[in-house]
Amino acid sequence: MPLDPDYPHERLAYMMEDSGIALLLGHSAQLQDLAVAPQVRSLCLDSEPLDAWPSHALPALGDPDNLAYIMYTSGSTGRPKGVGISAAALSRHAHVAQGFCGLSAADRVLQFSTFNFDAFVEQLYPALICGASVVLRGPTLWDSETFYREVVTQGITFADLPTAYWYLLAKDFAAKGPRDYGSLRRIHMGGEAMAADGVLAWQQAGLGHVRLLNTYGPTEATVSVMSHDCSAYVTGEQPLPVQIPIGKALGGRSIHLVDADADLALPGAIGELLVGGELLARGYHNRPGLTAERFIPDPFATTPGARLYRTGDLARYREHGVVEYAGRIDHQVKIRGFRIELGEIEARLREHPAVREVLVVDIDGPGGKQLAAYLVPNAMPEAEDGLRAELKAHLGASLPDYMVPMYLVLLERMPLLPNGKLDRKALPAPDTRQSQPAYVAPVSELEQQLAALWAEVLQVERVGLGDDFFELGGHSLLAAQLISKINSGLGIDIPLRLLFEKPQLNDFAQACASTGLSLSEDGLSDIERMMNEMAGV
């Protein structure tokens, strides 16, 4: 069961308790501040001698029905829920993915996802079972030029990327124009709807030779379930549709679209997407009620005991039997590829004594969807910014960063319709400059150039010296986009981490001016060159 050390300790403690793990592996720096239950044995791999542990062969644990892994996803009840995948499902999917990814021992596969998301499974095991090499990205998110450089220098042939990140690459690569992409031959993406203008950008970048696939799949059905080859759209062999399909079922799965009466939906009609087949999860760990609700008997199967997973996604059949995504039934959303139950965030906010009512929604923002929380406090505070900061700190203690709403809107009361129901259309738009300091105009030429680039990426009217990139709506993907624009537009070379260390414009501008980084002929900075030389690259 993977645990992300960057998650709040409260969330990690709950996942350890709920899963019932007996042994925790990690490093001393990660485990020293983590509250580990007495019954869980910890092993610091960097400091404890391993010769005290048994060195004989492990007992046979290869029963296909055994759990291979548990991964936790956002839960509507206020706590994350563990999805249990069997060894048989993992093994079967690794072979299916090797086939539909077209992998061989000659490939060099980019492992892009962090290991606590199921995309990691598809980026690692299919490559290993066929002898392909795996290139580890590491903890730092790459800007587009770093991605390009790594693809070429590392000889990467295949990459599976979050859709939002692929879209950023497509736009930046189009701006650069056609160039050599080394051995890159295939890109898959998934996690959210694929934008048609991203395909056009991919075409403008001269990437028609790189096979492009849109994929779809919930954790409960063992990573990717469907795929659609978009290469013909890039080359112009097929007209580009307004909405890119998610395709057809991969091996080991069956797909059904059903209406509200659980009857098969007519072609072109919207229905709930159900997934069947042998690769479904065992269920939700220690959640028999939820498992029975979401994993139901398969009335279309001829095999006794077959099940269907109710995804909660809406879809329709299009021409040639391909499936097109059409939204959600419930209040689950995708933010930059992360699956989020809005009810979990609302539950955490209701725990705070200052909150009487709360509603969390997703809104359109720069670079995609963002979260906004509408709150009715027990009493309107004199200093609204103070309460907002307190509530964000409260959420940050139990939720990962991507689940903390960007905007907190305080209301005297929730707007209601005449029938007493919530009037969502009457909710006010969030103030995108919430909690920002008074505007101070940039002075130096560098400050003005940086402010203009910040405003372009964040889609705001102006940026002052005291403004914080992330408080203005920025996130990691927009940060990568900004750094690419700065490095290419201003002819300097700064690392992505600098923006996270110095998120205020005045501090960031000073750091940019004092870095002393100079570009070499091949685009590597002096520091990067020294690091590469020390590493023998």
C-alpha positions as CSV (number, residue, x, y, z in Angstrom):
1,M,0.0,0.0,0.0
2,P,1.8,3.2,-1.2
3,L,1.9,6.2,1.1
4,D,2.9,9.6,-0.2
5,P,5.2,11.2,2.4
6,D,3.9,14.6,1.3
7,Y,0.4,13.9,2.4
8,P,-0.8,15.3,5.7
9,H,0.1,13.0,8.6
10,E,-3.5,12.7,9.8
11,R,-4.5,11.3,6.4
12,L,-1.5,8.9,6.4
13,A,-2.3,7.7,9.9
14,Y,-5.9,7.0,8.9
15,M,-4.8,5.0,5.8
16,M,-2.4,2.9,7.9
17,E,-5.0,2.2,10.5
18,D,-7.8,1.4,7.9
19,S,-5.6,-0.8,5.8
20,G,-4.3,-2.8,8.7
21,I,-0.7,-2.8,7.5
22,A,1.9,-4.6,9.7
23,L,5.1,-3.3,8.3
24,L,6.0,0.2,7.2
25,L,9.0,0.7,4.9
26,G,10.6,4.2,4.5
27,H,13.5,6.4,5.3
28,S,14.4,7.9,8.7
29,A,13.6,11.5,7.5
30,Q,10.1,10.4,6.5
31,L,9.2,8.3,9.5
32,Q,10.6,10.4,12.4
33,D,7.6,12.7,12.6
34,L,4.9,10.2,11.4
35,A,2.6,8.8,14.1
36,V,2.8,5.1,13.6
37,A,0.6,2.7,15.6
38,P,2.4,0.5,18.1
39,Q,1.3,-2.7,16.3
40,V,3.0,-1.5,13.0
41,R,6.7,-2.3,12.7
42,S,8.7,0.4,10.9
43,L,11.9,-0.3,9.0
44,C,14.1,2.6,8.0
45,L,15.9,1.4,4.9
46,D,18.6,4.0,5.1
47,S,19.7,3.5,8.7
48,E,18.8,0.0,10.0
49,P,20.9,-3.0,9.3
50,L,19.1,-5.5,7.1
51,D,21.1,-8.5,8.1
52,A,18.8,-8.9,11.2
53,W,16.0,-9.8,8.8
54,P,15.4,-13.3,7.4
55,S,17.4,-13.9,4.2
56,H,15.8,-17.2,3.2
57,A,13.2,-17.6,0.5
58,L,9.8,-16.2,1.2
59,P,6.9,-18.6,1.5
60,A,4.8,-19.0,-1.7
61,L,2.4,-16.1,-1.8
62,G,1.4,-16.4,-5.4
63,D,-2.3,-17.1,-5.1
64,P,-4.0,-15.1,-7.8
65,D,-6.8,-14.1,-5.4
66,N,-4.4,-12.5,-3.0
67,L,-4.3,-8.7,-2.8
68,A,-1.5,-7.2,-4.9
69,Y,-2.1,-3.6,-3.7
70,I,-4.5,-1.2,-2.0
71,M,-4.8,2.4,-3.3
72,Y,-6.8,5.0,-1.5
73,T,-9.1,7.4,-3.4
74,S,-11.2,10.3,-2.2
75,G,-14.4,9.2,-0.4
76,S,-17.8,10.9,-0.2
77,T,-18.2,10.0,3.5
78,G,-15.3,12.3,4.5
79,R,-12.6,9.7,4.6
80,P,-10.6,8.2,1.7
81,K,-11.5,4.6,0.6
82,G,-9.1,1.8,-0.2
83,V,-9.5,0.0,-3.5
84,G,-8.2,-3.6,-3.3
85,I,-6.7,-5.1,-6.5
86,S,-5.9,-8.8,-6.7
87,A,-2.6,-10.3,-8.0
88,A,-4.6,-11.9,-10.9
89,A,-6.0,-8.5,-12.0
90,L,-2.6,-6.9,-11.8
91,S,-0.9,-9.7,-13.7
92,R,-3.6,-9.8,-16.4
93,H,-3.5,-6.0,-16.8
94,A,0.2,-5.9,-17.1
95,H,0.0,-8.2,-20.1
96,V,-3.0,-6.4,-21.6
97,A,-1.2,-3.0,-21.2
98,Q,2.1,-4.4,-22.8
99,G,0.0,-5.3,-25.8
100,F,-2.0,-2.1,-26.2
101,C,1.1,0.0,-25.5
102,G,3.0,-1.9,-28.1
103,L,6.0,-2.4,-25.7
104,S,9.1,-4.5,-26.4
105,A,12.5,-4.9,-24.8
106,A,13.8,-2.1,-27.0
107,D,11.6,0.5,-25.4
108,R,12.5,3.1,-22.8
109,V,9.4,4.0,-20.8
110,L,9.0,7.1,-18.8
111,Q,7.7,6.5,-15.3
112,F,5.9,9.8,-14.8
113,S,3.2,9.2,-12.1
114,T,3.9,9.2,-8.4
115,F,3.6,5.7,-6.9
116,N,0.5,6.3,-4.9
117,F,-1.7,6.6,-8.1
118,D,-2.6,3.6,-10.2
119,A,-1.1,5.1,-13.3
120,F,2.2,4.1,-11.7
121,V,1.2,0.4,-12.1
122,E,0.7,0.8,-15.9
123,Q,4.0,2.7,-16.3
124,L,6.1,0.1,-14.5
125,Y,4.9,-3.5,-14.7
126,P,4.2,-3.8,-18.4
127,A,7.7,-2.5,-19.2
128,L,9.3,-4.8,-16.7
129,I,7.6,-8.0,-17.9
130,C,8.9,-7.5,-21.4
131,G,12.4,-6.3,-20.5
132,A,12.0,-2.7,-21.4
133,S,13.9,0.0,-19.6
134,V,12.1,2.4,-17.1
135,V,13.2,6.0,-16.8
136,L,12.3,7.4,-13.4
137,R,11.2,11.1,-13.4
138,G,11.9,11.8,-9.8
139,P,10.0,14.1,-7.4
140,T,10.3,17.3,-9.5
141,L,7.6,18.2,-12.1
142,W,9.3,19.0,-15.4
143,D,8.5,22.1,-17.4
144,S,8.0,21.5,-21.1
145,E,11.6,22.2,-22.2
146,T,13.0,19.9,-19.5
147,F,10.5,17.2,-20.7
148,Y,11.8,17.7,-24.3
149,R,15.4,17.6,-23.2
150,E,14.9,14.4,-21.2
151,V,13.0,12.7,-24.0
152,V,15.8,13.3,-26.3
153,T,18.8,12.7,-24.0
154,Q,17.3,9.6,-22.3
155,G,16.0,8.1,-25.5
156,I,12.5,7.8,-24.2
157,T,10.2,6.0,-26.6
158,F,6.9,5.9,-24.6
159,A,5.2,8.1,-22.0
160,D,1.8,7.9,-20.3
161,L,0.9,11.4,-19.1
162,P,-2.0,13.2,-17.2
163,T,-4.2,14.9,-19.8
164,A,-3.7,18.4,-18.3
165,Y,0.1,18.0,-18.5
166,W,0.0,16.7,-22.1
167,Y,-2.1,19.7,-23.0
168,L,0.6,22.0,-21.6
169,L,3.2,20.2,-23.6
170,A,1.2,20.4,-26.8
171,K,0.7,24.1,-26.5
172,D,4.4,24.8,-25.7
173,F,5.7,22.4,-28.3
174,A,3.4,24.1,-31.0
175,A,4.9,27.5,-30.1
176,K,8.4,26.0,-30.7
177,G,7.5,24.5,-34.0
178,P,8.6,21.2,-35.5
179,R,11.9,19.8,-34.2
180,D,13.6,16.5,-33.5
181,Y,12.0,14.4,-30.8
182,G,14.6,11.6,-30.7
183,S,13.2,8.1,-30.4
184,L,9.7,9.2,-29.0
185,R,7.1,7.1,-30.8
186,R,4.1,6.9,-28.6
187,I,2.2,9.1,-26.0
188,H,-0.8,8.0,-24.0
189,M,-2.9,10.3,-21.8
190,G,-5.7,10.0,-19.4
191,G,-7.4,11.4,-16.3
192,E,-9.8,13.9,-17.7
193,A,-11.4,15.1,-21.0
194,M,-9.0,15.6,-23.9
195,A,-9.3,19.0,-25.6
196,A,-9.5,19.0,-29.4
197,D,-7.3,22.1,-29.7
198,G,-4.6,20.2,-27.9
199,V,-4.6,17.7,-30.9
200,L,-4.3,20.7,-33.3
201,A,-1.3,21.9,-31.3
202,W,0.3,18.5,-31.4
203,Q,-0.1,18.6,-35.1
204,Q,1.5,22.1,-35.3
205,A,4.4,20.8,-33.3
206,G,5.2,18.3,-36.0
207,L,4.4,15.3,-33.9
208,G,2.2,13.4,-36.4
209,H,4.7,10.5,-36.3
210,V,4.1,10.0,-32.5
211,R,1.1,7.8,-32.0
212,L,-1.3,9.5,-29.7
213,L,-3.9,7.6,-27.5
214,N,-6.6,8.9,-25.2
215,T,-7.3,6.4,-22.4
216,Y,-9.9,6.0,-19.7
217,G,-10.1,3.9,-16.5
218,P,-11.1,4.1,-12.8
219,T,-8.9,2.6,-10.1
220,E,-11.7,0.1,-9.4
221,A,-11.2,-1.5,-12.8
222,T,-7.4,-1.8,-12.6
223,V,-6.0,1.3,-14.4
224,S,-6.9,1.8,-18.1
225,V,-10.1,0.2,-19.3
226,M,-10.6,1.9,-22.7
227,S,-8.5,3.6,-25.3
228,H,-8.9,5.6,-28.5
229,D,-6.2,6.2,-31.1
230,C,-6.1,9.9,-32.0
231,S,-3.2,9.6,-34.5
232,A,-5.5,10.0,-37.5
233,Y,-6.8,13.3,-36.2
234,V,-3.2,14.6,-35.9
235,T,-2.2,13.5,-39.4
236,G,-5.5,14.8,-40.9
237,E,-6.6,11.4,-42.2
238,Q,-9.8,11.8,-40.1
239,P,-11.8,15.0,-39.3
240,L,-11.2,16.2,-35.8
241,P,-14.4,15.8,-33.6
242,V,-15.5,18.5,-31.2
243,Q,-15.1,16.0,-28.4
244,I,-12.4,13.3,-28.4
245,P,-13.9,9.8,-27.6
246,I,-12.5,7.6,-24.9
247,G,-12.7,4.6,-27.3
248,K,-13.4,0.9,-26.9
249,A,-12.8,-1.6,-24.2
250,L,-9.3,-3.1,-23.7
251,G,-8.7,-6.9,-23.1
252,G,-10.4,-8.5,-20.1
253,R,-13.1,-5.9,-19.9
254,S,-16.7,-5.4,-21.1
255,I,-18.5,-2.1,-21.4
256,H,-22.2,-1.4,-21.0
257,L,-24.2,1.9,-21.0
258,V,-27.5,1.7,-19.1
259,D,-30.3,4.1,-18.6
260,A,-32.1,5.0,-15.3
261,D,-34.0,1.7,-15.4
262,A,-30.8,-0.4,-15.9
263,D,-31.7,-1.2,-19.5
264,L,-29.1,-0.9,-22.2
265,A,-29.1,2.7,-23.6
266,L,-29.9,3.3,-27.2
267,P,-27.0,4.3,-29.6
268,G,-26.4,8.0,-29.1
269,A,-28.4,8.2,-25.8
270,I,-26.6,9.0,-22.6
271,G,-26.3,6.3,-20.0
272,E,-24.2,5.3,-17.0
273,L,-20.9,3.6,-18.0
274,L,-20.6,0.1,-16.3
275,V,-17.4,-1.9,-16.5
276,G,-17.3,-5.7,-16.4
277,G,-14.8,-8.5,-16.8
278,E,-12.1,-10.3,-14.9
279,L,-10.0,-7.2,-14.0
280,L,-12.4,-5.5,-11.5
281,A,-11.1,-4.8,-8.0
282,R,-12.0,-7.1,-5.2
283,G,-13.9,-4.2,-3.7
284,Y,-13.4,-1.4,-1.2
285,H,-11.3,-2.4,1.8
286,N,-13.5,-2.9,4.9
287,R,-16.4,-1.3,3.2
288,P,-18.9,-4.2,2.4
289,G,-21.9,-1.8,2.0
290,L,-20.1,0.5,-0.5
291,T,-18.7,-2.5,-2.3
292,A,-22.2,-4.0,-2.7
293,E,-23.5,-0.7,-3.9
294,R,-20.9,-0.1,-6.6
295,F,-20.0,-3.7,-7.6
296,I,-23.2,-5.3,-8.7
297,P,-24.1,-8.7,-10.4
298,D,-23.7,-8.7,-14.2
299,P,-27.0,-9.5,-15.8
300,F,-25.4,-9.6,-19.3
301,A,-22.7,-12.2,-18.4
302,T,-23.0,-15.9,-19.0
303,T,-20.4,-16.7,-16.3
304,P,-21.9,-17.2,-12.7
305,G,-20.7,-14.7,-10.2
306,A,-19.7,-12.1,-12.8
307,R,-19.9,-8.5,-11.6
308,L,-20.2,-4.9,-13.0
309,Y,-18.6,-1.8,-11.6
310,R,-20.8,1.3,-11.6
311,T,-18.4,4.1,-12.5
312,G,-20.8,7.0,-12.0
313,D,-19.6,8.3,-15.4
314,L,-22.1,9.2,-18.1
315,A,-21.3,8.3,-21.7
316,R,-22.8,7.7,-25.1
317,Y,-22.0,5.5,-28.1
318,R,-20.8,7.3,-31.3
319,E,-20.0,6.1,-34.8
320,H,-18.1,2.8,-35.1
321,G,-19.0,1.8,-31.6
322,V,-16.6,4.2,-29.8
323,V,-17.7,5.7,-26.5
324,E,-17.8,9.4,-25.7
325,Y,-17.6,10.7,-22.1
326,A,-20.6,12.9,-21.1
327,G,-20.1,13.9,-17.5
328,R,-20.8,12.6,-14.0
329,I,-24.0,11.4,-12.2
330,D,-22.8,12.5,-8.7
331,H,-20.6,15.3,-7.3
332,Q,-17.3,13.6,-8.0
333,V,-15.0,15.8,-10.1
334,K,-11.6,15.6,-11.7
335,I,-9.0,18.3,-10.9
336,R,-5.9,18.1,-13.0
337,G,-6.5,14.3,-13.2
338,F,-7.1,13.8,-9.5
339,R,-10.4,12.1,-8.7
340,I,-12.1,14.1,-5.9
341,E,-15.3,13.5,-3.9
342,L,-16.6,17.0,-3.0
343,G,-18.4,15.5,0.0
344,E,-15.0,14.6,1.6
345,I,-14.0,18.3,1.5
346,E,-17.4,19.4,2.8
347,A,-17.2,16.9,5.7
348,R,-13.8,18.2,6.7
349,L,-15.0,21.9,6.6
350,R,-18.1,21.0,8.7
351,E,-15.8,19.7,11.4
352,H,-14.6,23.3,12.0
353,P,-16.6,25.0,14.8
354,A,-16.9,28.2,12.8
355,V,-18.8,26.6,9.9
356,R,-22.6,26.2,9.8
357,E,-23.2,25.4,6.1
358,V,-20.8,24.5,3.3
359,L,-20.9,23.7,-0.4
360,V,-17.9,22.8,-2.5
361,V,-18.1,23.1,-6.3
362,D,-15.7,23.1,-9.2
363,I,-15.3,26.2,-11.4
364,D,-13.4,27.0,-14.5
365,G,-10.1,28.7,-13.9
366,P,-6.8,29.3,-15.7
367,G,-5.4,26.0,-16.7
368,G,-8.6,24.0,-16.0
369,K,-11.0,23.3,-13.2
370,Q,-10.4,24.7,-9.7
371,L,-12.3,24.1,-6.4
372,A,-14.3,26.8,-4.6
373,A,-16.0,26.4,-1.2
374,Y,-19.1,28.5,-0.3
375,L,-19.4,28.8,3.5
376,V,-22.0,30.2,5.9
377,P,-20.2,30.8,9.2
378,N,-21.9,30.7,12.5
379,A,-21.1,34.4,12.8
380,M,-19.6,36.6,10.1
381,P,-16.0,37.4,11.2
382,E,-14.7,41.0,11.3
383,A,-11.5,39.7,9.5
384,E,-12.7,37.4,6.7
385,D,-9.1,36.7,5.6
386,G,-8.2,35.4,9.0
387,L,-11.0,32.9,8.9
388,R,-10.1,31.8,5.4
389,A,-6.5,31.2,6.5
390,E,-7.7,29.3,9.5
391,L,-10.0,27.1,7.4
392,K,-7.3,26.4,4.8
393,A,-4.9,25.4,7.6
394,H,-7.6,23.1,9.0
395,L,-8.1,21.4,5.6
396,G,-4.3,21.2,5.0
397,A,-4.0,19.1,8.2
398,S,-6.1,16.3,6.7
399,L,-6.3,16.7,2.9
400,P,-3.6,16.7,0.2
401,D,-2.9,20.1,-1.5
402,Y,-5.0,19.4,-4.6
403,M,-8.1,18.9,-2.4
404,V,-7.8,22.2,-0.6
405,P,-10.2,24.7,-2.4
406,M,-8.4,27.6,-4.1
407,Y,-11.3,30.0,-3.1
408,L,-13.3,30.3,0.1
409,V,-16.4,32.4,-0.3
410,L,-18.1,33.5,2.9
411,L,-21.9,34.1,2.7
412,E,-24.6,35.4,5.1
413,R,-26.9,32.6,3.8
414,M,-27.0,30.1,0.9
415,P,-29.2,31.3,-2.0
416,L,-32.4,29.3,-2.3
417,L,-35.1,28.7,-4.9
418,P,-38.8,29.2,-4.1
419,N,-39.1,25.5,-3.4
420,G,-36.4,25.7,-0.8
421,K,-33.6,24.0,-2.8
422,L,-30.2,25.5,-3.3
423,D,-30.0,27.9,-6.2
424,R,-26.5,27.1,-7.5
425,K,-26.8,29.6,-10.3
426,A,-27.1,32.4,-7.8
427,L,-23.8,31.6,-6.1
428,P,-21.5,34.6,-6.5
429,A,-18.3,34.2,-8.5
430,P,-15.2,33.9,-6.3
431,D,-13.0,36.9,-6.0
432,T,-9.8,35.7,-7.6
433,R,-7.8,38.3,-5.7
434,Q,-9.0,37.0,-2.3
435,S,-6.5,37.7,0.4
436,Q,-4.0,39.4,-1.9
437,P,-2.2,42.5,-0.7
438,A,-2.6,46.0,-2.1
439,Y,-1.3,46.3,-5.6
440,V,2.3,47.5,-5.9
441,A,3.4,48.1,-9.5
442,P,6.5,46.3,-10.8
443,V,9.4,48.8,-11.4
444,S,12.4,47.2,-13.0
445,E,12.4,45.8,-16.6
446,L,12.7,42.2,-15.3
447,E,9.9,42.8,-12.8
448,Q,7.6,44.1,-15.5
449,Q,8.5,41.2,-17.9
450,L,7.8,38.6,-15.2
451,A,4.6,40.3,-14.1
452,A,3.3,40.3,-17.7
453,L,4.1,36.5,-18.0
454,W,2.4,35.8,-14.7
455,A,-0.7,37.7,-15.8
456,E,-0.7,35.8,-19.1
457,V,-0.4,32.3,-17.5
458,L,-2.8,33.1,-14.6
459,Q,-5.3,34.9,-16.9
460,V,-5.6,37.9,-14.6
461,E,-5.6,41.6,-15.4
462,R,-2.4,42.6,-13.6
463,V,0.1,41.2,-11.1
464,G,1.8,43.3,-8.4
465,L,5.0,42.8,-6.6
466,G,3.3,41.5,-3.4
467,D,1.1,39.0,-5.3
468,D,1.5,35.3,-4.6
469,F,1.5,33.0,-7.7
470,F,-0.5,30.2,-6.0
471,E,-2.9,32.5,-4.1
472,L,-3.8,34.0,-7.6
473,G,-4.9,30.5,-8.7
474,G,-1.6,29.0,-9.8
475,H,-0.8,25.3,-9.4
476,S,2.0,22.9,-10.4
477,L,1.0,22.6,-14.1
478,L,0.7,26.4,-14.5
479,A,4.0,26.8,-12.7
480,A,5.6,24.5,-15.2
481,Q,4.0,26.5,-18.0
482,L,5.3,29.8,-16.5
483,I,8.8,28.6,-16.1
484,S,8.9,27.4,-19.8
485,K,7.7,30.9,-20.9
486,I,10.3,32.6,-18.7
487,N,13.2,30.5,-19.8
488,S,12.4,30.7,-23.5
489,G,11.0,34.3,-23.6
490,L,13.6,36.0,-21.4
491,G,16.6,33.8,-22.4
492,I,17.4,32.7,-18.8
493,D,17.5,29.3,-17.2
494,I,15.7,28.9,-13.8
495,P,14.5,25.7,-12.1
496,L,10.9,25.1,-11.5
497,R,11.5,24.7,-7.8
498,L,12.4,28.4,-7.5
499,L,8.7,29.4,-8.0
500,F,7.6,27.1,-5.1
501,E,10.4,28.5,-2.9
502,K,9.7,32.2,-3.9
503,P,6.0,32.4,-4.8
504,Q,5.7,36.2,-4.3
505,L,6.6,38.2,-7.4
506,N,9.1,40.5,-5.7
507,D,11.0,37.6,-4.1
508,F,10.8,35.6,-7.3
509,A,12.2,38.5,-9.4
510,Q,15.0,39.1,-7.0
511,A,15.9,35.4,-7.1
512,C,15.8,35.4,-10.9
513,A,18.1,38.4,-11.0
514,S,20.6,36.9,-8.6
515,T,20.7,33.2,-9.8
516,G,23.7,33.9,-12.0
517,L,22.7,31.0,-14.2
518,S,23.9,31.1,-17.8
519,L,22.8,29.1,-20.7
520,S,25.2,26.8,-22.5
521,E,25.0,26.1,-26.2
522,D,23.0,22.9,-25.6
523,G,20.5,24.7,-23.2
524,L,21.8,23.2,-20.0
525,S,22.6,25.5,-17.1
526,D,26.0,25.6,-15.5
527,I,24.6,24.0,-12.3
528,E,22.8,21.3,-14.3
529,R,26.0,20.6,-16.3
530,M,28.0,20.1,-13.1
531,M,25.4,17.8,-11.6
532,N,25.3,15.7,-14.8
533,E,29.1,15.5,-14.8
534,M,29.2,14.3,-11.2
535,A,26.5,11.8,-12.0
536,G,28.4,10.5,-15.0
537,V,25.7,11.5,-17.5
